[in-house]
Amino acid sequence: MLNQGNALTGAASPLTPAPGTSVRGAQASAIAIAPANADVVAIVPLILRILIVESNATRTKELTDANWSTWKGSMKCIFGLCDLSDYVLSNVIHPNPMHDPVGAKNWDFNNSYMAMLICENISASQKVYAGQDNKFYKV
């Protein structure tokens, strides 16, 4: 098998530069140097931030006292488009901020985005029931 490069043997590859090679800029932050016997654990947030959809597709006829059924169907489509359906159904659990601070912050952002979509699509008379200062899970 061909050795593609190993920092311990002195060979260089795109992923492991030769020892003593100077690394600058974005590459410097991307390369971690650890002893050969160390376990390197990358912390990846469990929850990713939802990309905001800037489109008229996130708008529907506002909820009133008379259009619950059609509004609900439209909102299901909007949540699906924005990849928020699992938040609405409470399938995404808030991560523990002590174990996953980035994931917890992303969950809060996604939850606020969902609450904003709801508040943007209900009439002023319905906002009394939603409470504009509450997070969605408290509404």
Order of alpha helices (4+ residues) and beta strands (2+ residues): alpha-alpha-alpha-alpha-alpha
